[in-house]
Amino acid sequence: MLNSLSNGIPVKLTGVTKRFGSHTAVSALDLEVPRGSIYGLLGPNGSGKTTTLRIIMGILLPDEGEVELMGGAPGVKQNRRVGYLPEERGVYRKMKVRDLLVFLGEIRGLARGEALRRTMEWLDRLDLTDWADKRTQDLSKGMQQKVQFIGTVLHEPDILILDEPFSGLDPINQEVLEGIVREFQARGTTILFSTHLMDHAERLCERVCLISKAEKVLDSDLKELKRKERKGLVAVEFEGSDSWLRGPEVKEIRAVGDAVHLVLKEGADHQEILRRGVAAGVRIDLFDLVEPRLHEIFVRHAGDPDNGDDPVAGGELARSLGGSMAGEGGIR
């Protein structure tokens, strides 16, 4: 197997397929995450994002294809260079916050004193210092999520793999988390995260991979993708009748603030719409091709996000570290 790390590719999937009975969760997926990038794995719920991340971590084995993580097969040695935040949140409920984080730091290779120092720094940064001696079960779900995030980054990993990291956080803490992700990238950390929240991906990602119904739909540099998709969206502001907007070129009409967005059919000429408006005597204040939002690209290629879940859940953090942490008081 070619060592992809020498080519600046710390995460690489080649032809990966995973099935659960008759259900195909991931189908022939090729994926490369460049070193030092923020890479978004996007898709509706149930599209295969979580299954893909579990395969990368070695929690699930692919039925077909190959996986490389940090230049080798996933395993305890490789995974300790990774910070993994699973979609299914979980902490030792009976442990005190400080004790839990020090423990997580130690099993990732930190000396106890260093783990304690880093723990207190992170608790202070995320406004959790007053909760250090509280049992995690006494924390709100949002606080528990911040504690689990600290445990994910405490050992300063080479790669962060975050599964729906912003879900369940209020807007202020979402913004804090985005800032931390950017800081890690500035240090050279590679970040791979899954989400169905397009606004976060649009703000953070340099590259995105969109999967839908287990298959990759697109995989591109985000700026390049938005330039490519620009041809299919027109912003219009006008006064008068709107009947001229409707025609064979227009697939969909959307109200966006004071403007109207026209989603064009493949190969349509937007100038035909403009000529129709001029002929109708409408006052047109704005008529311009615009860069689509990532959500619009998402809907264009995959439809509206649906509700569904990947078939396997539970205990992945423990398994990714090669230990057994399930059971009473364990990760849930």
N, C-alpha and C positions, 0 to 999 in steps of 0.2 A: 504494500500500500504506500502511495506517495505521501510523504509528510507535508501536509498542506501548510503547516506553520511556517515553513521556510519561505512560502509564497505570501506571507502576511494574511493567512486565512485561519484564524483560531477555531472557527466552527465551520464544518463542511458536511453536508449531506448529499449523497449520490444515490438517486433512484430509490429512495426510502419509501416503503409501503408498510402499513400496519393495519391489520384487520382484527375485528372482534366478532367472531362467528361470521355471519353473512354481511356484517357492516364493515365497510372500508373507511377507516378514520383518516388515513393519510395515503395518498396514491402517487407513487413514482415521483417523490419530491426531490428536486435538486435545489440546494441552497448553500450560499457562501456568505459568511459574515466577515467583512474586512476588519483587520486589526485596528483598534482605536475608533471605530465608528459607533454611532447610535443607529441601530437597525431595528425597524419595527416589523413585527409579524402581525399582520392585520387580517381581520375576517369576522364574519358574523359568529355569534355564539354557536358552538357545535360544528364549526368548520374544520377543526383539526389542530388548532393552535396549541392547546394544552398537551395533546398527545405528542405533537412534534417536540415540544420542550422536554417532555419526560423521556423521549427517545434520546435526545441530545445528552441528558443527564444520566442515561443508562438505567433509568427506573423501568422503562419498557424496552424490550428488544424488538427491532424491526423484523418483519417477516421476510422482507427483501431489502437489498441495498446496504450501503455502508455509511458509518458515522465516524467522523474525526472530531475530537475535542482537544485542543491544545496540542495537536500533532499526533495524537494517539487515540486508541479506543477509550470510550468513557469508562471510568473506574474510580476507585477511592483516591489513587494518586492524582489523577487528572482533576477530579471533582473538588479537591481541597484548594485548588487555585480558582475556584468558581464561587461566586455568591449567588445562591439560588433562592428566590422567593416564590414559593408555589402559589397557585391560585387558591387552593384550599388553605386558609389561614389556620394556624394552630400554635399553641404554646403549652408549656407545662403549667397547668392552671394552679397547682398548689405551691409552685416555687415563687420566691420573691424575685422581683424584676432584676435587681442587680445580680443575684445568684444565677439566674437563668442566663443572662448575657455573658457573664464570666465563664460559665460552663460551655456555652456555645463557642466562645473564643478559644478556650482550651482544647476542645475537640477538633478545632481547625488549626491547631499548632501553635497558638500563642502561649507564652509563659503566663502564669496566673497574675503576676503583678502588672504585666503589660495589658492583659485582658481587662483588668480592673481599671487601669488608667483610661483606656480607650472607652470603656463602658461609661464612666462618669462624664467624659467629654461629650459623648453622644447624647446621654440623657440630658445634659445641660443644654445642648444645642436644640433638642426637640422638646424642650420644656417639660421634661419628665423627671427632673431631679427629685422633686417632692414625693415621687411615687417609687423611688428606688427600693424601699423596704416594704412595699405593698405586694401582696400576692397578685399574680397576673390576672386571676379570676375577678379581682376587685376593680380592674380597669375597664373602661369603655371599650367597645370594639375598635374604635378609631385609635385609641391609645395602644391596644394590643397589637394593632397592625404596625404602628410606629416602632414598637418594641421588636417585632419580628423583622422589620426592615433593618433596625440596628444590628440584629444578629446576623443578617445577610451580608452586611458591609464591614463588620467589625474587623475582620482579618485582612482588609484591603485587597480584595481578590483581583486577579488579572482580567476576569470576565464577570459581568453581572448578567444573570438571566432572571428576568422579572416577569412573572405571569400576572397580567392585569393588575399592575402595582398601584394604580390610582383608584381602583374600585373601592368604594366604602369610605373614602376620605372626603372631608369637607374641602371647599375650594381653597382655603388658606393653606391647609396641609398638602393639598395637591401641588400648589405652587412651590411650597418648600421642598417637596420631594423632587420636582422637576429641576430645581436649582442644584440639589445634591447630585442628581444624575449628570448634569452638565459639568459639575466640578470633577466627578470621577473621570469623565471623558477627557477633560483638560489634563489630567494626570497620565493619560494613555490607556485607561481602562476601556475595554470593549463592552458595549452594552447591547444586549438583545432583549427586547421586551415585546410581549404580546398585548394587544388591546383591541377592543371594538370601539373605543372612544377616539374618534378621528382628530379632534382638536388637540389632544395631547401628542399624538403622532405627528401632526403637522408642525407643531412648535418644536419638537425635539429631534425628529429623525432626519438623517442624511440619506438613508436608503430604506425602502419599504418593500415588503413582499406581501401580496394580497392572495389569500387562499380562500376558496369557497367550495363547499361540498367536497372537501378532502383534496382538491386539486389546486395547484398554483395557477393563478390567473395572470399575474404580472409580477415582475421583480425588477426594480429600477431605482436609480438615483432619483430622489424626490424632486429636485429642481428640474431635471431633465424630463421627468414624467409630466410635471405640470406644464412645461413648455409644449410638450407633445399633445397634451389634452386641451390646450388652449383653443384650438381651432373649432371646438364643438360647443362653445358657450358664448352668448352675446348678452351684454348688459344694455338695457334700454330705459331711458327716461323720456316721457313725452306727455303732451296734453291733447286730449281729444279721444275719439273712439279707439278701442283696442282691436277692432275687427281685422285690421291689416296685419296683426301679429300672427294670425292663424293662417297656415298655408302648408303646402307639401314639404317644406324644408324643416318645419318645427315638430320636434318630438314631444316636447313638454314645455309648459310655461310656469315659472315660479316667481312669486313675489319675494323680493329680498330688500328689506328696508324701503327706501323711496324708489327703488328701481325694479325692473322686471328682468329676470334671467330667462333667456330662450335657450333651451337645450336642442341642438340641431341634430338632424338625422345624419348618418354616415354619408360623407361626400356632399352635403348640402352647401349651397352658396349663400352666405349671409347677405350678400349685396342684393339678392332678389327681394329679400324682406325689406331692406332699406328703400329700394325703388318703389315697392308697393306702398310704403308709408308716405313717401313724397307725393306719389300720385293721388293718395287719399287726402292730401292737404293737411296732414297732421303736423303739429309743431313738435319736432324731435330735438330734445336738449342733449341727449346722450345716446350714442349707438356705437358700441365698441366691443371687440373681442376681448374677453377677460380671462385671466388665469383662474381656473376652477379651484374651489376648495377641495381638500382631500376627501371630504365627505361626499361631494358630488362625483368625484372619480370613483369612489367606493361603490356608490349606488349604481353608477353607469356600468360597472363591470360585474358586480355581484348582487345587485338588488338591495333592498332594505334588509338590515340585520334581523335575523329571526331569533327565536328563543330555543335554546337547546344546550346540552352539555356534552363534553367529551365523556366517553363511557367509563373511564377508570378514575377513581379518586382515592385519596387517603394515604397518609404516611410517607409522601414522597421525599420530604426533607430528610427524614431518618434514613431512608434507603439510599439517597444520594450520597450520604456520608458513610455508608457501609455499615451502619450500626442498627441496633434494634431499639426504637424509642416508642413503639406503639404500646397500647394497653392502658391500664388505669393511670391517669395523670399524664399520659403522653401526648404526643401530637395528634390532633383530631382534625 
